[in-house]
Amino acid sequence: MSIRSSSGNSVYKMNLNEYMVTLDKPLGIRFALSLDGKIFVHALKKGGNADRSRIIMVGDTLKKASDSSSSSSTTDSLIPINDFGDTM
């Protein structure tokens, strides 16, 4: 999907299968490990920060993570999560 800005020439490409979300703690997410080693959202606490974001859904896969309390909050500080071993 491409979106053209109102200024005319700029085109933004969106991958609708991936998104970035910033949440306050506590997240209100219970993660689980799939048989293939991927980390996914197993449950959301009703009324929790993740649930209220209306973006995260049960079954979503965690691809990257960062700690917002770190000195840099840019996408450069995101850590790729390929399987469970990457989270340790």
PDB file with one MODEL, atoms N, CA, C and O in Angstrom:
MODEL        1
ATOM      1  N   MET A   1       0.843  -1.164   0.000  1.00  0.00           N
ATOM      2  CA  MET A   1       0.000   0.000   0.000  1.00  0.00           C
ATOM      3  C   MET A   1       0.890   1.230   0.000  1.00  0.00           C
ATOM      4  O   MET A   1       1.869   1.285   0.744  1.00  0.00           O
ATOM      5  N   SER A   2       0.570   2.196  -0.808  1.00  0.00           N
ATOM      6  CA  SER A   2       1.282   3.472  -0.840  1.00  0.00           C
ATOM      7  C   SER A   2       0.299   4.587  -0.537  1.00  0.00           C
ATOM      8  O   SER A   2      -0.867   4.531  -0.927  1.00  0.00           O
ATOM      9  N   ILE A   3       0.779   5.580   0.149  1.00  0.00           N
ATOM     10  CA  ILE A   3      -0.043   6.752   0.448  1.00  0.00           C
ATOM     11  C   ILE A   3       0.690   7.976  -0.056  1.00  0.00           C
ATOM     12  O   ILE A   3       1.867   8.166   0.250  1.00  0.00           O
ATOM     13  N   ARG A   4       0.019   8.796  -0.813  1.00  0.00           N
ATOM     14  CA  ARG A   4       0.605  10.021  -1.332  1.00  0.00           C
ATOM     15  C   ARG A   4       0.231  11.172  -0.412  1.00  0.00           C
ATOM     16  O   ARG A   4      -0.929  11.319  -0.028  1.00  0.00           O
ATOM     17  N   SER A   5       1.212  11.979  -0.064  1.00  0.00           N
ATOM     18  CA  SER A   5       0.932  13.109   0.829  1.00  0.00           C
ATOM     19  C   SER A   5       0.223  14.211   0.064  1.00  0.00           C
ATOM     20  O   SER A   5       0.247  14.252  -1.166  1.00  0.00           O
ATOM     21  N   SER A   6      -0.403  15.096   0.808  1.00  0.00           N
ATOM     22  CA  SER A   6      -1.132  16.193   0.176  1.00  0.00           C
ATOM     23  C   SER A   6      -0.199  17.191  -0.501  1.00  0.00           C
ATOM     24  O   SER A   6      -0.641  17.993  -1.324  1.00  0.00           O
ATOM     25  N   SER A   7       1.112  17.147  -0.155  1.00  0.00           N
ATOM     26  CA  SER A   7       2.052  18.068  -0.793  1.00  0.00           C
ATOM     27  C   SER A   7       2.380  17.643  -2.216  1.00  0.00           C
ATOM     28  O   SER A   7       3.006  18.398  -2.960  1.00  0.00           O
ATOM     29  N   GLY A   8       1.962  16.435  -2.601  1.00  0.00           N
ATOM     30  CA  GLY A   8       2.119  16.062  -3.995  1.00  0.00           C
ATOM     31  C   GLY A   8       3.056  14.918  -4.282  1.00  0.00           C
ATOM     32  O   GLY A   8       2.593  13.833  -4.634  1.00  0.00           O
ATOM     33  N   ASN A   9       4.375  15.110  -4.146  1.00  0.00           N
ATOM     34  CA  ASN A   9       5.331  14.146  -4.653  1.00  0.00           C
ATOM     35  C   ASN A   9       5.747  13.053  -3.671  1.00  0.00           C
ATOM     36  O   ASN A   9       6.272  12.028  -4.107  1.00  0.00           O
ATOM     37  N   SER A  10       5.541  13.222  -2.399  1.00  0.00           N
ATOM     38  CA  SER A  10       6.000  12.254  -1.411  1.00  0.00           C
ATOM     39  C   SER A  10       5.102  11.025  -1.402  1.00  0.00           C
ATOM     40  O   SER A  10       3.876  11.136  -1.388  1.00  0.00           O
ATOM     41  N   VAL A  11       5.733   9.842  -1.412  1.00  0.00           N
ATOM     42  CA  VAL A  11       4.997   8.589  -1.327  1.00  0.00           C
ATOM     43  C   VAL A  11       5.492   7.849  -0.101  1.00  0.00           C
ATOM     44  O   VAL A  11       6.697   7.676   0.082  1.00  0.00           O
ATOM     45  N   TYR A  12       4.564   7.410   0.741  1.00  0.00           N
ATOM     46  CA  TYR A  12       4.905   6.659   1.938  1.00  0.00           C
ATOM     47  C   TYR A  12       4.438   5.223   1.752  1.00  0.00           C
ATOM     48  O   TYR A  12       3.278   4.985   1.417  1.00  0.00           O
ATOM     49  N   LYS A  13       5.336   4.263   1.967  1.00  0.00           N
ATOM     50  CA  LYS A  13       4.961   2.860   1.850  1.00  0.00           C
ATOM     51  C   LYS A  13       4.690   2.321   3.240  1.00  0.00           C
ATOM     52  O   LYS A  13       5.460   2.554   4.172  1.00  0.00           O
ATOM     53  N   MET A  14       3.589   1.600   3.370  1.00  0.00           N
ATOM     54  CA  MET A  14       3.210   1.037   4.659  1.00  0.00           C
ATOM     55  C   MET A  14       3.180  -0.480   4.565  1.00  0.00           C
ATOM     56  O   MET A  14       2.623  -1.038   3.620  1.00  0.00           O
ATOM     57  N   ASN A  15       3.774  -1.139   5.536  1.00  0.00           N
ATOM     58  CA  ASN A  15       3.646  -2.575   5.656  1.00  0.00           C
ATOM     59  C   ASN A  15       2.562  -2.810   6.699  1.00  0.00           C
ATOM     60  O   ASN A  15       2.782  -2.584   7.889  1.00  0.00           O
ATOM     61  N   LEU A  16       1.410  -3.256   6.263  1.00  0.00           N
ATOM     62  CA  LEU A  16       0.290  -3.417   7.177  1.00  0.00           C
ATOM     63  C   LEU A  16       0.443  -4.641   8.071  1.00  0.00           C
ATOM     64  O   LEU A  16      -0.393  -4.881   8.942  1.00  0.00           O
ATOM     65  N   ASN A  17       1.499  -5.414   7.865  1.00  0.00           N
ATOM     66  CA  ASN A  17       1.734  -6.584   8.706  1.00  0.00           C
ATOM     67  C   ASN A  17       2.631  -6.267   9.890  1.00  0.00           C
ATOM     68  O   ASN A  17       2.764  -7.095  10.790  1.00  0.00           O
ATOM     69  N   GLU A  18       3.246  -5.101   9.916  1.00  0.00           N
ATOM     70  CA  GLU A  18       4.129  -4.709  11.006  1.00  0.00           C
ATOM     71  C   GLU A  18       3.771  -3.310  11.478  1.00  0.00           C
ATOM     72  O   GLU A  18       3.375  -2.455  10.686  1.00  0.00           O
ATOM     73  N   TYR A  19       3.912  -3.091  12.760  1.00  0.00           N
ATOM     74  CA  TYR A  19       3.651  -1.776  13.316  1.00  0.00           C
ATOM     75  C   TYR A  19       4.459  -1.600  14.584  1.00  0.00           C
ATOM     76  O   TYR A  19       4.871  -2.577  15.210  1.00  0.00           O
ATOM     77  N   MET A  20       4.685  -0.352  14.962  1.00  0.00           N
ATOM     78  CA  MET A  20       5.441  -0.038  16.168  1.00  0.00           C
ATOM     79  C   MET A  20       4.490   0.593  17.175  1.00  0.00           C
ATOM     80  O   MET A  20       3.713   1.487  16.840  1.00  0.00           O
ATOM     81  N   VAL A  21       4.564   0.118  18.407  1.00  0.00           N
ATOM     82  CA  VAL A  21       3.693   0.601  19.461  1.00  0.00           C
ATOM     83  C   VAL A  21       4.549   0.968  20.665  1.00  0.00           C
ATOM     84  O   VAL A  21       5.455   0.221  21.033  1.00  0.00           O
ATOM     85  N   THR A  22       4.274   2.094  21.270  1.00  0.00           N
ATOM     86  CA  THR A  22       4.928   2.489  22.514  1.00  0.00           C
ATOM     87  C   THR A  22       3.879   2.441  23.609  1.00  0.00           C
ATOM     88  O   THR A  22       2.830   3.076  23.507  1.00  0.00           O
ATOM     89  N   LEU A  23       4.171   1.681  24.659  1.00  0.00           N
ATOM     90  CA  LEU A  23       3.225   1.518  25.761  1.00  0.00           C
ATOM     91  C   LEU A  23       3.865   1.912  27.077  1.00  0.00           C
ATOM     92  O   LEU A  23       5.067   1.732  27.272  1.00  0.00           O
ATOM     93  N   ASP A  24       3.060   2.450  27.980  1.00  0.00           N
ATOM     94  CA  ASP A  24       3.500   2.687  29.345  1.00  0.00           C
ATOM     95  C   ASP A  24       3.458   1.371  30.105  1.00  0.00           C
ATOM     96  O   ASP A  24       2.689   0.469  29.772  1.00  0.00           O
ATOM     97  N   LYS A  25       4.299   1.273  31.136  1.00  0.00           N
ATOM     98  CA  LYS A  25       4.282   0.086  31.990  1.00  0.00           C
ATOM     99  C   LYS A  25       3.228   0.282  33.059  1.00  0.00           C
ATOM    100  O   LYS A  25       3.022   1.421  33.481  1.00  0.00           O
ATOM    101  N   PRO A  26       2.554  -0.741  33.521  1.00  0.00           N
ATOM    102  CA  PRO A  26       2.655  -2.131  33.080  1.00  0.00           C
ATOM    103  C   PRO A  26       1.976  -2.316  31.730  1.00  0.00           C
ATOM    104  O   PRO A  26       0.967  -1.674  31.438  1.00  0.00           O
ATOM    105  N   LEU A  27       2.540  -3.199  30.912  1.00  0.00           N
ATOM    106  CA  LEU A  27       2.044  -3.399  29.556  1.00  0.00           C
ATOM    107  C   LEU A  27       0.671  -4.051  29.520  1.00  0.00           C
ATOM    108  O   LEU A  27      -0.179  -3.683  28.708  1.00  0.00           O
ATOM    109  N   GLY A  28       0.458  -5.027  30.409  1.00  0.00           N
ATOM    110  CA  GLY A  28      -0.805  -5.761  30.378  1.00  0.00           C
ATOM    111  C   GLY A  28      -0.818  -6.797  29.275  1.00  0.00           C
ATOM    112  O   GLY A  28      -1.862  -7.077  28.687  1.00  0.00           O
ATOM    113  N   ILE A  29       0.364  -7.375  28.989  1.00  0.00           N
ATOM    114  CA  ILE A  29       0.489  -8.385  27.937  1.00  0.00           C
ATOM    115  C   ILE A  29       1.072  -9.654  28.544  1.00  0.00           C
ATOM    116  O   ILE A  29       2.033  -9.596  29.311  1.00  0.00           O
ATOM    117  N   ARG A  30       0.496 -10.795  28.203  1.00  0.00           N
ATOM    118  CA  ARG A  30       1.098 -12.077  28.538  1.00  0.00           C
ATOM    119  C   ARG A  30       1.619 -12.669  27.233  1.00  0.00           C
ATOM    120  O   ARG A  30       0.858 -12.931  26.302  1.00  0.00           O
ATOM    121  N   PHE A  31       2.937 -12.874  27.186  1.00  0.00           N
ATOM    122  CA  PHE A  31       3.562 -13.452  26.006  1.00  0.00           C
ATOM    123  C   PHE A  31       3.671 -14.960  26.162  1.00  0.00           C
ATOM    124  O   PHE A  31       3.658 -15.478  27.279  1.00  0.00           O
ATOM    125  N   ALA A  32       3.777 -15.658  25.050  1.00  0.00           N
ATOM    126  CA  ALA A  32       3.970 -17.112  25.054  1.00  0.00           C
ATOM    127  C   ALA A  32       4.956 -17.466  23.947  1.00  0.00           C
ATOM    128  O   ALA A  32       5.246 -16.655  23.067  1.00  0.00           O
ATOM    129  N   LEU A  33       5.450 -18.664  24.010  1.00  0.00           N
ATOM    130  CA  LEU A  33       6.425 -19.162  23.046  1.00  0.00           C
ATOM    131  C   LEU A  33       5.750 -20.178  22.138  1.00  0.00           C
ATOM    132  O   LEU A  33       5.160 -21.148  22.613  1.00  0.00           O
ATOM    133  N   SER A  34       5.837 -19.954  20.821  1.00  0.00           N
ATOM    134  CA  SER A  34       5.255 -20.898  19.873  1.00  0.00           C
ATOM    135  C   SER A  34       6.202 -22.081  19.667  1.00  0.00           C
ATOM    136  O   SER A  34       7.357 -22.033  20.091  1.00  0.00           O
ATOM    137  N   LEU A  35       5.727 -23.115  19.031  1.00  0.00           N
ATOM    138  CA  LEU A  35       6.536 -24.303  18.781  1.00  0.00           C
ATOM    139  C   LEU A  35       7.753 -24.006  17.910  1.00  0.00           C
ATOM    140  O   LEU A  35       8.768 -24.695  18.006  1.00  0.00           O
ATOM    141  N   ASP A  36       7.655 -22.982  17.060  1.00  0.00           N
ATOM    142  CA  ASP A  36       8.787 -22.633  16.193  1.00  0.00           C
ATOM    143  C   ASP A  36       9.717 -21.599  16.824  1.00  0.00           C
ATOM    144  O   ASP A  36      10.602 -21.076  16.147  1.00  0.00           O
ATOM    145  N   GLY A  37       9.531 -21.295  18.114  1.00  0.00           N
ATOM    146  CA  GLY A  37      10.443 -20.409  18.838  1.00  0.00           C
ATOM    147  C   GLY A  37      10.094 -18.939  18.786  1.00  0.00           C
ATOM    148  O   GLY A  37      10.843 -18.119  19.316  1.00  0.00           O
ATOM    149  N   LYS A  38       8.999 -18.581  18.174  1.00  0.00           N
ATOM    150  CA  LYS A  38       8.583 -17.181  18.096  1.00  0.00           C
ATOM    151  C   LYS A  38       7.836 -16.785  19.370  1.00  0.00           C
ATOM    152  O   LYS A  38       7.175 -17.614  19.996  1.00  0.00           O
ATOM    153  N   ILE A  39       7.948 -15.522  19.742  1.00  0.00           N
ATOM    154  CA  ILE A  39       7.239 -14.997  20.898  1.00  0.00           C
ATOM    155  C   ILE A  39       5.995 -14.272  20.393  1.00  0.00           C
ATOM    156  O   ILE A  39       6.074 -13.416  19.511  1.00  0.00           O
ATOM    157  N   PHE A  40       4.841 -14.630  20.968  1.00  0.00           N
ATOM    158  CA  PHE A  40       3.603 -14.016  20.506  1.00  0.00           C
ATOM    159  C   PHE A  40       2.756 -13.583  21.692  1.00  0.00           C
ATOM    160  O   PHE A  40       2.978 -14.018  22.823  1.00  0.00           O
ATOM    161  N   VAL A  41       1.785 -12.722  21.419  1.00  0.00           N
ATOM    162  CA  VAL A  41       0.867 -12.235  22.442  1.00  0.00           C
ATOM    163  C   VAL A  41      -0.148 -13.339  22.730  1.00  0.00           C
ATOM    164  O   VAL A  41      -0.938 -13.718  21.865  1.00  0.00           O
ATOM    165  N   HIS A  42      -0.111 -13.847  23.961  1.00  0.00           N
ATOM    166  CA  HIS A  42      -1.021 -14.924  24.374  1.00  0.00           C
ATOM    167  C   HIS A  42      -2.313 -14.347  24.958  1.00  0.00           C
ATOM    168  O   HIS A  42      -3.395 -14.890  24.740  1.00  0.00           O
ATOM    169  N   ALA A  43      -2.193 -13.251  25.693  1.00  0.00           N
ATOM    170  CA  ALA A  43      -3.374 -12.648  26.315  1.00  0.00           C
ATOM    171  C   ALA A  43      -3.120 -11.177  26.606  1.00  0.00           C
ATOM    172  O   ALA A  43      -1.980 -10.751  26.790  1.00  0.00           O
ATOM    173  N   LEU A  44      -4.199 -10.415  26.643  1.00  0.00           N
ATOM    174  CA  LEU A  44      -4.156  -9.004  27.027  1.00  0.00           C
ATOM    175  C   LEU A  44      -5.019  -8.820  28.265  1.00  0.00           C
ATOM    176  O   LEU A  44      -6.129  -9.346  28.348  1.00  0.00           O
ATOM    177  N   LYS A  45      -4.494  -8.063  29.230  1.00  0.00           N
ATOM    178  CA  LYS A  45      -5.277  -7.761  30.426  1.00  0.00           C
ATOM    179  C   LYS A  45      -6.358  -6.757  30.045  1.00  0.00           C
ATOM    180  O   LYS A  45      -6.066  -5.688  29.507  1.00  0.00           O
ATOM    181  N   LYS A  46      -7.596  -7.107  30.326  1.00  0.00           N
ATOM    182  CA  LYS A  46      -8.714  -6.226  29.976  1.00  0.00           C
ATOM    183  C   LYS A  46      -8.541  -4.885  30.666  1.00  0.00           C
ATOM    184  O   LYS A  46      -8.405  -4.815  31.887  1.00  0.00           O
ATOM    185  N   GLY A  47      -8.548  -3.816  29.868  1.00  0.00           N
ATOM    186  CA  GLY A  47      -8.383  -2.466  30.392  1.00  0.00           C
ATOM    187  C   GLY A  47      -6.934  -2.066  30.606  1.00  0.00           C
ATOM    188  O   GLY A  47      -6.657  -0.941  31.023  1.00  0.00           O
ATOM    189  N   GLY A  48      -5.992  -2.985  30.320  1.00  0.00           N
ATOM    190  CA  GLY A  48      -4.569  -2.685  30.472  1.00  0.00           C
ATOM    191  C   GLY A  48      -4.073  -1.774  29.359  1.00  0.00           C
ATOM    192  O   GLY A  48      -4.810  -1.465  28.423  1.00  0.00           O
ATOM    193  N   ASN A  49      -2.828  -1.348  29.467  1.00  0.00           N
ATOM    194  CA  ASN A  49      -2.274  -0.407  28.490  1.00  0.00           C
ATOM    195  C   ASN A  49      -2.278  -0.962  27.068  1.00  0.00           C
ATOM    196  O   ASN A  49      -2.584  -0.232  26.126  1.00  0.00           O
ATOM    197  N   ALA A  50      -1.946  -2.225  26.900  1.00  0.00           N
ATOM    198  CA  ALA A  50      -1.954  -2.821  25.556  1.00  0.00           C
ATOM    199  C   ALA A  50      -3.374  -2.915  25.009  1.00  0.00           C
ATOM    200  O   ALA A  50      -3.617  -2.615  23.840  1.00  0.00           O
ATOM    201  N   ASP A  51      -4.304  -3.329  25.852  1.00  0.00           N
ATOM    202  CA  ASP A  51      -5.704  -3.439  25.443  1.00  0.00           C
ATOM    203  C   ASP A  51      -6.258  -2.074  25.049  1.00  0.00           C
ATOM    204  O   ASP A  51      -6.956  -1.952  24.042  1.00  0.00           O
ATOM    205  N   ARG A  52      -5.954  -1.059  25.830  1.00  0.00           N
ATOM    206  CA  ARG A  52      -6.451   0.292  25.540  1.00  0.00           C
ATOM    207  C   ARG A  52      -5.821   0.892  24.286  1.00  0.00           C
ATOM    208  O   ARG A  52      -6.389   1.807  23.690  1.00  0.00           O
ATOM    209  N   SER A  53      -4.650   0.389  23.876  1.00  0.00           N
ATOM    210  CA  SER A  53      -4.020   0.915  22.658  1.00  0.00           C
ATOM    211  C   SER A  53      -4.851   0.590  21.421  1.00  0.00           C
ATOM    212  O   SER A  53      -4.770   1.290  20.413  1.00  0.00           O
ATOM    213  N   ARG A  54      -5.656  -0.482  21.501  1.00  0.00           N
ATOM    214  CA  ARG A  54      -6.503  -0.932  20.387  1.00  0.00           C
ATOM    215  C   ARG A  54      -5.692  -1.294  19.144  1.00  0.00           C
ATOM    216  O   ARG A  54      -6.241  -1.350  18.043  1.00  0.00           O
ATOM    217  N   ILE A  55      -4.399  -1.539  19.308  1.00  0.00           N
ATOM    218  CA  ILE A  55      -3.520  -1.901  18.189  1.00  0.00           C
ATOM    219  C   ILE A  55      -3.041  -3.336  18.333  1.00  0.00           C
ATOM    220  O   ILE A  55      -3.100  -4.116  17.383  1.00  0.00           O
ATOM    221  N   ILE A  56      -2.569  -3.681  19.519  1.00  0.00           N
ATOM    222  CA  ILE A  56      -2.037  -5.012  19.775  1.00  0.00           C
ATOM    223  C   ILE A  56      -3.182  -6.001  19.923  1.00  0.00           C
ATOM    224  O   ILE A  56      -4.187  -5.714  20.574  1.00  0.00           O
ATOM    225  N   MET A  57      -3.016  -7.185  19.304  1.00  0.00           N
ATOM    226  CA  MET A  57      -4.049  -8.205  19.375  1.00  0.00           C
ATOM    227  C   MET A  57      -3.433  -9.537  19.772  1.00  0.00           C
ATOM    228  O   MET A  57      -2.252  -9.785  19.525  1.00  0.00           O
ATOM    229  N   VAL A  58      -4.240 -10.390  20.388  1.00  0.00           N
ATOM    230  CA  VAL A  58      -3.797 -11.739  20.713  1.00  0.00           C
ATOM    231  C   VAL A  58      -3.384 -12.424  19.416  1.00  0.00           C
ATOM    232  O   VAL A  58      -4.098 -12.364  18.415  1.00  0.00           O
ATOM    233  N   GLY A  59      -2.219 -13.077  19.446  1.00  0.00           N
ATOM    234  CA  GLY A  59      -1.690 -13.746  18.258  1.00  0.00           C
ATOM    235  C   GLY A  59      -0.601 -12.954  17.565  1.00  0.00           C
ATOM    236  O   GLY A  59       0.126 -13.509  16.741  1.00  0.00           O
ATOM    237  N   ASP A  60      -0.467 -11.667  17.874  1.00  0.00           N
ATOM    238  CA  ASP A  60       0.592 -10.856  17.276  1.00  0.00           C
ATOM    239  C   ASP A  60       1.958 -11.402  17.685  1.00  0.00           C
ATOM    240  O   ASP A  60       2.125 -11.876  18.809  1.00  0.00           O
ATOM    241  N   THR A  61       2.926 -11.339  16.787  1.00  0.00           N
ATOM    242  CA  THR A  61       4.280 -11.815  17.043  1.00  0.00           C
ATOM    243  C   THR A  61       5.183 -10.646  17.387  1.00  0.00           C
ATOM    244  O   THR A  61       5.150  -9.610  16.724  1.00  0.00           O
ATOM    245  N   LEU A  62       5.996 -10.818  18.434  1.00  0.00           N
ATOM    246  CA  LEU A  62       6.969  -9.801  18.825  1.00  0.00           C
ATOM    247  C   LEU A  62       8.172  -9.898  17.895  1.00  0.00           C
ATOM    248  O   LEU A  62       8.819 -10.943  17.817  1.00  0.00           O
ATOM    249  N   LYS A  63       8.472  -8.805  17.187  1.00  0.00           N
ATOM    250  CA  LYS A  63       9.592  -8.817  16.247  1.00  0.00           C
ATOM    251  C   LYS A  63      10.786  -8.030  16.756  1.00  0.00           C
ATOM    252  O   LYS A  63      11.928  -8.411  16.502  1.00  0.00           O
ATOM    253  N   LYS A  64      10.541  -6.934  17.475  1.00  0.00           N
ATOM    254  CA  LYS A  64      11.608  -6.096  18.028  1.00  0.00           C
ATOM    255  C   LYS A  64      11.121  -5.534  19.349  1.00  0.00           C
ATOM    256  O   LYS A  64       9.919  -5.403  19.579  1.00  0.00           O
ATOM    257  N   ALA A  65      12.072  -5.202  20.216  1.00  0.00           N
ATOM    258  CA  ALA A  65      11.699  -4.641  21.516  1.00  0.00           C
ATOM    259  C   ALA A  65      12.779  -3.681  21.978  1.00  0.00           C
ATOM    260  O   ALA A  65      13.935  -3.783  21.567  1.00  0.00           O
ATOM    261  N   SER A  66      12.394  -2.757  22.830  1.00  0.00           N
ATOM    262  CA  SER A  66      13.354  -1.867  23.461  1.00  0.00           C
ATOM    263  C   SER A  66      12.801  -1.469  24.819  1.00  0.00           C
ATOM    264  O   SER A  66      11.612  -1.627  25.096  1.00  0.00           O
ATOM    265  N   ASP A  67      13.675  -0.956  25.648  1.00  0.00           N
ATOM    266  CA  ASP A  67      13.278  -0.460  26.962  1.00  0.00           C
ATOM    267  C   ASP A  67      13.170   1.051  26.868  1.00  0.00           C
ATOM    268  O   ASP A  67      14.165   1.729  26.610  1.00  0.00           O
ATOM    269  N   SER A  68      11.984   1.580  27.074  1.00  0.00           N
ATOM    270  CA  SER A  68      11.785   3.025  26.925  1.00  0.00           C
ATOM    271  C   SER A  68      12.548   3.826  27.963  1.00  0.00           C
ATOM    272  O   SER A  68      12.712   5.036  27.811  1.00  0.00           O
ATOM    273  N   SER A  69      13.017   3.172  29.014  1.00  0.00           N
ATOM    274  CA  SER A  69      13.782   3.903  30.017  1.00  0.00           C
ATOM    275  C   SER A  69      15.242   4.075  29.600  1.00  0.00           C
ATOM    276  O   SER A  69      16.017   4.738  30.290  1.00  0.00           O
ATOM    277  N   SER A  70      15.619   3.463  28.445  1.00  0.00           N
ATOM    278  CA  SER A  70      16.991   3.646  27.962  1.00  0.00           C
ATOM    279  C   SER A  70      17.165   5.074  27.469  1.00  0.00           C
ATOM    280  O   SER A  70      16.180   5.774  27.234  1.00  0.00           O
ATOM    281  N   SER A  71      18.405   5.510  27.311  1.00  0.00           N
ATOM    282  CA  SER A  71      18.689   6.906  26.959  1.00  0.00           C
ATOM    283  C   SER A  71      18.186   7.288  25.578  1.00  0.00           C
ATOM    284  O   SER A  71      17.901   8.459  25.328  1.00  0.00           O
ATOM    285  N   SER A  72      18.071   6.319  24.676  1.00  0.00           N
ATOM    286  CA  SER A  72      17.625   6.609  23.318  1.00  0.00           C
ATOM    287  C   SER A  72      16.310   5.908  23.053  1.00  0.00           C
ATOM    288  O   SER A  72      16.194   4.706  23.292  1.00  0.00           O
ATOM    289  N   SER A  73      15.323   6.629  22.569  1.00  0.00           N
ATOM    290  CA  SER A  73      14.032   6.019  22.282  1.00  0.00           C
ATOM    291  C   SER A  73      13.763   5.959  20.786  1.00  0.00           C
ATOM    292  O   SER A  73      12.606   5.912  20.368  1.00  0.00           O
ATOM    293  N   THR A  74      14.808   5.960  19.980  1.00  0.00           N
ATOM    294  CA  THR A  74      14.639   5.905  18.540  1.00  0.00           C
ATOM    295  C   THR A  74      14.534   4.466  18.081  1.00  0.00           C
ATOM    296  O   THR A  74      14.781   3.542  18.855  1.00  0.00           O
ATOM    297  N   THR A  75      14.169   4.272  16.821  1.00  0.00           N
ATOM    298  CA  THR A  75      14.078   2.923  16.277  1.00  0.00           C
ATOM    299  C   THR A  75      15.443   2.270  16.183  1.00  0.00           C
ATOM    300  O   THR A  75      15.522   1.051  16.028  1.00  0.00           O
ATOM    301  N   ASP A  76      16.542   3.050  16.274  1.00  0.00           N
ATOM    302  CA  ASP A  76      17.885   2.471  16.259  1.00  0.00           C
ATOM    303  C   ASP A  76      18.138   1.637  17.498  1.00  0.00           C
ATOM    304  O   ASP A  76      18.982   0.741  17.472  1.00  0.00           O
ATOM    305  N   SER A  77      17.418   1.912  18.598  1.00  0.00           N
ATOM    306  CA  SER A  77      17.639   1.179  19.839  1.00  0.00           C
ATOM    307  C   SER A  77      16.791  -0.089  19.922  1.00  0.00           C
ATOM    308  O   SER A  77      16.830  -0.785  20.937  1.00  0.00           O
ATOM    309  N   LEU A  78      16.026  -0.403  18.875  1.00  0.00           N
ATOM    310  CA  LEU A  78      15.210  -1.609  18.876  1.00  0.00           C
ATOM    311  C   LEU A  78      16.082  -2.838  18.692  1.00  0.00           C
ATOM    312  O   LEU A  78      17.013  -2.835  17.886  1.00  0.00           O
ATOM    313  N   ILE A  79      15.780  -3.877  19.436  1.00  0.00           N
ATOM    314  CA  ILE A  79      16.514  -5.132  19.371  1.00  0.00           C
ATOM    315  C   ILE A  79      15.671  -6.126  18.577  1.00  0.00           C
ATOM    316  O   ILE A  79      14.531  -6.395  18.957  1.00  0.00           O
ATOM    317  N   PRO A  80      16.208  -6.685  17.470  1.00  0.00           N
ATOM    318  CA  PRO A  80      15.440  -7.689  16.713  1.00  0.00           C
ATOM    319  C   PRO A  80      15.206  -8.941  17.552  1.00  0.00           C
ATOM    320  O   PRO A  80      16.111  -9.403  18.247  1.00  0.00           O
ATOM    321  N   ILE A  81      14.003  -9.487  17.490  1.00  0.00           N
ATOM    322  CA  ILE A  81      13.654 -10.722  18.187  1.00  0.00           C
ATOM    323  C   ILE A  81      13.340 -11.764  17.117  1.00  0.00           C
ATOM    324  O   ILE A  81      12.268 -11.726  16.512  1.00  0.00           O
ATOM    325  N   ASN A  82      14.263 -12.690  16.882  1.00  0.00           N
ATOM    326  CA  ASN A  82      14.034 -13.736  15.890  1.00  0.00           C
ATOM    327  C   ASN A  82      13.492 -15.011  16.510  1.00  0.00           C
ATOM    328  O   ASN A  82      12.706 -15.724  15.886  1.00  0.00           O
ATOM    329  N   ASP A  83      13.908 -15.299  17.735  1.00  0.00           N
ATOM    330  CA  ASP A  83      13.377 -16.447  18.465  1.00  0.00           C
ATOM    331  C   ASP A  83      13.589 -16.213  19.944  1.00  0.00           C
ATOM    332  O   ASP A  83      14.124 -15.179  20.345  1.00  0.00           O
ATOM    333  N   PHE A  84      13.173 -17.164  20.755  1.00  0.00           N
ATOM    334  CA  PHE A  84      13.192 -17.011  22.201  1.00  0.00           C
ATOM    335  C   PHE A  84      14.576 -16.703  22.742  1.00  0.00           C
ATOM    336  O   PHE A  84      14.695 -15.968  23.723  1.00  0.00           O
ATOM    337  N   GLY A  85      15.618 -17.238  22.138  1.00  0.00           N
ATOM    338  CA  GLY A  85      16.979 -17.003  22.597  1.00  0.00           C
ATOM    339  C   GLY A  85      17.397 -15.543  22.543  1.00  0.00           C
ATOM    340  O   GLY A  85      18.283 -15.131  23.291  1.00  0.00           O
ATOM    341  N   ASP A  86      16.784 -14.757  21.680  1.00  0.00           N
ATOM    342  CA  ASP A  86      17.109 -13.340  21.553  1.00  0.00           C
ATOM    343  C   ASP A  86      16.608 -12.511  22.724  1.00  0.00           C
ATOM    344  O   ASP A  86      17.032 -11.368  22.896  1.00  0.00           O
ATOM    345  N   THR A  87      15.720 -13.061  23.525  1.00  0.00           N
ATOM    346  CA  THR A  87      15.146 -12.293  24.628  1.00  0.00           C
ATOM    347  C   THR A  87      15.937 -12.424  25.913  1.00  0.00           C
ATOM    348  O   THR A  87      15.653 -11.727  26.886  1.00  0.00           O
ATOM    349  N   MET A  88      16.912 -13.293  25.933  1.00  0.00           N
ATOM    350  CA  MET A  88      17.681 -13.522  27.172  1.00  0.00           C
ATOM    351  C   MET A  88      18.883 -12.630  27.248  1.00  0.00           C
ATOM    352  O   MET A  88      19.637 -12.690  28.219  1.00  0.00           O
TER     353      MET A  88
ENDMDL
END
